[in-house]
Amino acid sequence: MTNENYSLKVNNTLGLDVNTRFLIIAKNKETILKSWQFSKFFQLPFLILGEGSNVLFVENFAGVVVLNRIKGITIYEDIKNKVWKLHVGAGENWHQLVKKMLIKGIFGLENLSWIPGTVGSVPIQNIGAYGVELKDVCDYVDVMHLSNGNIKRIYSSECNFSYRDSIFRNKYWTDFVIIAVGISLKKKWQPVLTYSDLKYLNPVSAWDVFNEIFFIRKKKIPDPKIIGNVGSFFKNPIITREKALLLLKCFPNMPYYPFINNQVKLAAAWLIEQCNLKGFCIGGSTIYHQQALVLINTGHATAKDILSLAKEIRIRVGKKFGIWLEPEVRFITSKGECDAINMLL
């Protein structure tokens, strides 16, 4: 299915009314390949999109947007290693995958439930929530080279997964598209209850974790189908232990979490709240009253509104704490993804 000058309003969870010159729905890798060849022939920008749950279109897109809808879930039992192995098409909805596995009695993804988007998007930013990250369960990522259609398997150890990052955010990988993700889940399930709101669950089942996370997320993040948003707009900043100790002298109530290599992770939402920004709005964009990390579209926001609000947050937090927040969301211009930080300077 191809459309000219197609609105992407329903294809980005912020609900911004932006257009693309061409929109193609791809249910197989061949369609993706032909779409890329089409874009190259006419010298048009090319963009692969899942459900648009982690993108901010700062303007209309001047090329070809392909919605990756490659489906399919294959499950097999690795008896020797006592794990379940999943091979999942990039176009599958992530939350529905989590739910389907729970119904089948395959546990280990429940902490990552209720995260919007498709399976193909989760390795890009190494999604994480409530003590679990994709890297903890990822076996491999299958990618297709757009120039020749060859499939390459990138094993988890090669993905350079880190906090909300992976090799797939590197410009080199713009010539590849993720078509499937391999997941490995231990048959002997152990709950991950390190997150404070989950510690009281005892006794606990995977369904208990799943349901509790639903209530937590429902309180903090509005349904994007009702109120446009991309979830957490900024990453939680990671600073040195020395800088954290200095900040704690001035802000003794500041929450922090030990990180690797003598680093400390801070709560971006808390930093924003200390700047008295909850509920602050610019145009049709507002900081959500329940969660300061969420920027919402009140119904008539423009990309300029969102950008202006994000800039204001970054400036105020920077002035108060000497910390410059980095966007978690991907910024898309008319020609493709751009450096989000430069857009907020």
C-alpha positions in Angstrom: 0.0 0.0 0.0 1.5 3.3 -1.1 0.2 6.8 -0.4 1.4 10.2 -1.5 1.4 13.1 0.9 0.1 10.9 3.7 -0.6 12.1 7.2 1.5 10.5 9.9 -0.7 11.7 12.7 -1.9 8.2 13.6 1.7 6.8 13.1 3.4 8.8 15.9 2.2 8.5 19.5 2.7 12.2 20.1 -0.2 12.7 17.6 1.6 15.5 15.7 0.0 16.3 12.3 3.0 15.8 10.1 3.1 14.4 6.6 5.4 12.1 4.5 5.6 12.2 0.8 5.2 8.4 0.5 4.0 5.8 3.0 4.5 2.1 2.5 3.3 -0.7 4.7 5.7 -3.6 4.6 4.6 -7.1 5.6 7.8 -8.8 4.4 11.5 -7.9 3.8 11.1 -7.9 0.0 8.7 -4.9 0.3 11.2 -3.1 2.5 13.9 -3.7 0.0 11.9 -2.5 -3.0 10.9 0.6 -1.0 14.5 1.4 -0.3 15.4 0.9 -4.0 12.5 3.2 -4.9 13.8 5.9 -2.6 17.3 5.6 -3.9 16.1 5.8 -7.5 14.3 9.0 -6.9 16.9 10.3 -4.4 14.4 10.5 -1.5 15.0 10.2 2.2 14.1 6.8 3.7 12.8 6.0 7.1 11.7 2.8 8.8 9.0 3.2 11.4 7.4 0.9 13.9 4.5 2.4 15.8 6.2 5.8 16.2 6.3 5.5 20.0 9.8 7.0 20.4 10.0 9.6 17.6 9.5 13.3 17.4 8.9 14.6 13.8 10.1 18.1 13.9 8.7 18.8 10.4 7.1 17.0 7.5 9.2 14.1 6.1 10.3 14.6 2.5 10.7 11.0 1.5 9.6 7.4 2.0 8.3 6.2 5.4 8.0 2.4 5.6 6.0 0.9 8.4 7.7 -2.4 9.3 4.9 -4.9 9.8 6.9 -8.2 9.5 5.1 -10.6 11.8 5.6 -14.0 13.2 6.5 -15.6 16.5 8.4 -18.9 16.6 9.0 -20.7 20.0 11.1 -23.7 20.7 12.3 -25.3 23.9 16.1 -25.6 24.5 16.0 -28.6 26.8 19.8 -28.8 27.3 20.1 -25.2 28.5 16.6 -25.1 30.1 15.4 -22.0 28.3 12.7 -21.0 25.9 13.9 -19.5 22.6 11.8 -17.0 20.7 12.3 -15.7 17.2 10.1 -12.7 16.7 9.3 -10.6 13.7 10.2 -6.9 13.9 6.6 -5.8 13.2 5.0 -7.6 16.2 3.7 -5.4 19.0 6.0 -5.6 22.0 3.4 -5.5 24.7 1.3 -8.1 23.0 4.3 -10.3 22.7 4.8 -10.1 26.5 1.2 -10.9 27.1 1.1 -13.8 24.7 4.2 -15.4 26.4 2.5 -15.0 29.9 -0.6 -16.8 28.6 1.7 -19.6 27.3 3.4 -19.9 30.7 6.7 -18.4 29.4 7.9 -15.8 31.8 10.7 -13.3 32.0 9.4 -10.3 30.0 6.7 -9.1 32.4 8.9 -6.3 33.8 9.0 -4.9 30.3 5.2 -5.0 29.8 3.1 -2.0 28.7 6.0 -0.5 26.8 4.5 0.8 23.5 6.1 0.0 20.1 7.2 -2.9 17.9 9.7 -5.6 18.5 12.0 -4.1 15.9 12.4 -0.9 17.8 13.3 -2.4 21.2 17.0 -3.2 20.5 17.7 0.2 19.1 17.4 1.9 22.5 17.8 -1.2 24.6 14.4 -0.7 26.3 14.3 -1.1 30.1 11.9 -0.9 33.0 11.6 -2.0 36.6 15.0 -3.6 36.9 15.1 -5.4 33.5 16.6 -4.4 30.1 16.3 -6.0 26.7 20.0 -6.9 26.9 19.2 -9.3 29.8 17.0 -11.5 27.5 18.2 -10.7 24.0 20.0 -13.5 22.0 20.4 -11.8 18.7 19.1 -9.2 16.3 18.6 -10.1 12.6 19.2 -7.2 10.2 18.9 -6.9 6.5 21.4 -4.9 4.5 19.4 -2.6 2.3 21.9 -2.4 -0.6 21.8 -6.1 -1.3 19.1 -7.8 0.8 21.6 -10.0 2.7 20.6 -11.0 6.2 23.1 -10.7 9.0 22.7 -12.0 12.6 24.1 -9.7 15.3 24.5 -11.5 18.6 23.7 -9.8 21.8 27.4 -9.5 22.8 28.0 -7.6 19.6 25.2 -5.1 20.1 27.1 -2.9 22.6 23.9 -2.6 24.7 24.1 0.1 27.3 21.7 2.4 29.0 19.1 3.3 26.3 21.7 2.7 23.7 23.1 0.2 21.2 25.1 0.0 18.0 21.9 0.5 16.1 21.9 4.1 16.9 25.2 4.5 15.1 24.9 6.1 11.6 26.6 3.1 10.1 23.4 1.1 10.7 21.1 3.4 8.7 21.8 1.1 5.8 20.3 -1.9 7.7 16.8 -2.6 8.9 15.9 -4.9 11.8 13.7 -7.7 10.7 13.7 -10.0 13.7 14.8 -10.3 17.3 15.9 -13.5 19.2 15.0 -13.8 22.8 16.1 -16.3 25.4 14.0 -16.9 28.6 15.0 -19.2 31.5 12.4 -21.9 32.2 13.1 -21.6 35.9 11.6 -18.2 36.5 12.9 -15.8 39.1 11.0 -12.5 39.7 12.9 -9.2 39.4 11.6 -7.1 42.2 14.5 -4.6 42.7 12.2 -1.7 41.8 10.8 -0.2 45.1 7.1 -0.4 44.0 7.4 -4.1 43.4 9.3 -5.2 46.5 6.1 -5.7 48.6 4.8 -8.4 46.2 5.1 -11.6 48.2 4.2 -14.3 47.3 4.5 -13.3 43.7 3.8 -14.6 40.2 4.7 -13.3 36.8 1.1 -12.2 36.4 1.3 -10.3 39.7 4.3 -8.3 38.3 2.5 -7.8 35.0 -0.6 -6.4 36.7 1.2 -4.3 39.2 3.3 -2.6 36.4 0.0 -1.9 34.6 -1.2 0.1 37.6 2.1 1.9 38.1 2.4 2.9 34.5 -1.3 3.9 34.3 -0.7 6.4 37.1 2.4 7.8 35.6 2.0 7.7 31.8 -1.3 8.5 29.9 -2.6 6.3 27.2 -1.1 7.7 23.9 -4.3 6.8 22.1 -6.0 9.4 24.3 -3.3 11.9 25.2 -0.3 12.1 22.8 3.1 11.3 24.3 6.2 9.2 23.9 6.6 8.1 27.5 9.9 9.3 29.0 11.2 12.1 26.9 14.6 12.4 28.6 17.1 9.8 29.8 17.9 9.5 33.4 21.3 11.2 33.6 24.5 9.2 34.6 27.2 11.2 36.4 30.4 10.4 38.3 30.2 9.4 41.9 32.2 12.5 42.8 29.7 14.9 41.2 26.8 13.0 42.9 28.4 13.5 46.3 28.8 17.2 45.6 25.1 17.5 44.6 24.0 15.5 47.7 25.6 18.2 49.9 23.3 20.8 48.3 20.3 18.4 47.8 20.4 15.7 50.5 17.0 14.3 49.4 18.1 13.7 45.9 17.3 10.1 44.8 20.2 8.2 43.1 21.0 4.7 42.0 24.5 3.1 41.9 25.6 2.5 38.4 28.6 0.7 36.9 32.2 1.9 36.8 31.9 4.4 39.7 29.0 6.1 38.1 25.6 7.1 39.6 22.2 7.3 37.8 19.9 10.1 38.8 16.1 10.4 38.4 15.5 13.0 35.7 11.9 13.3 36.8 13.0 14.5 40.2 15.4 17.0 38.8 12.6 18.5 36.6 10.2 18.6 39.6 12.7 20.5 41.7 12.6 23.2 39.0 8.8 23.5 39.6 8.0 22.5 36.1 5.2 20.0 36.5 2.2 21.3 34.6 4.3 23.9 32.8 3.2 24.4 29.2 4.2 26.0 25.9 1.5 26.2 23.3 -0.2 22.8 23.1 2.5 20.9 24.9 2.5 20.4 28.6 4.6 18.5 31.2 2.3 15.8 32.5 1.1 16.5 36.1 1.7 12.9 37.1 5.1 12.3 35.7 7.6 15.1 34.9 9.4 13.0 32.3 6.4 12.9 30.1 5.6 15.7 27.6 2.1 15.6 26.4 0.2 16.9 23.4 -3.0 18.5 24.8 -4.6 18.2 21.4 -3.2 20.9 19.3 0.6 20.8 19.9 3.1 21.5 17.1 6.6 20.1 16.9 7.8 23.6 17.7 5.8 23.5 21.0 7.4 20.2 22.0 10.9 21.4 21.1 10.4 24.7 23.0 9.2 22.9 26.1 12.1 20.4 25.9 14.6 23.2 25.6 13.1 25.1 28.6 13.3 21.9 30.7 16.9 21.3 29.7 17.9 24.9 30.4 16.3 25.1 33.8 17.7 21.7 35.0 21.1 22.7 33.6 21.2 26.0 35.5 20.0 24.5 38.8 22.0 21.2 38.9 24.7 21.6 36.2 23.3 18.6 34.5 22.2 18.7 30.8 19.5 16.2 30.1 19.7 14.1 26.9 16.5 13.1 25.0 15.5 9.5 24.9 13.3 10.2 21.9 14.6 10.2 18.3 14.3 13.5 16.4 13.3 13.2 12.7 13.7 16.1 10.3 12.5 16.2 6.7 15.7 14.3 5.7 15.8 11.7 8.5 17.1 11.3 12.0 19.2 14.1 13.4 21.2 14.9 16.5 18.6 15.5 19.1 20.9 17.4 21.5 21.8 19.9 18.7 18.1 20.6 18.2 17.8 21.6 21.8 20.8 24.0 22.0 
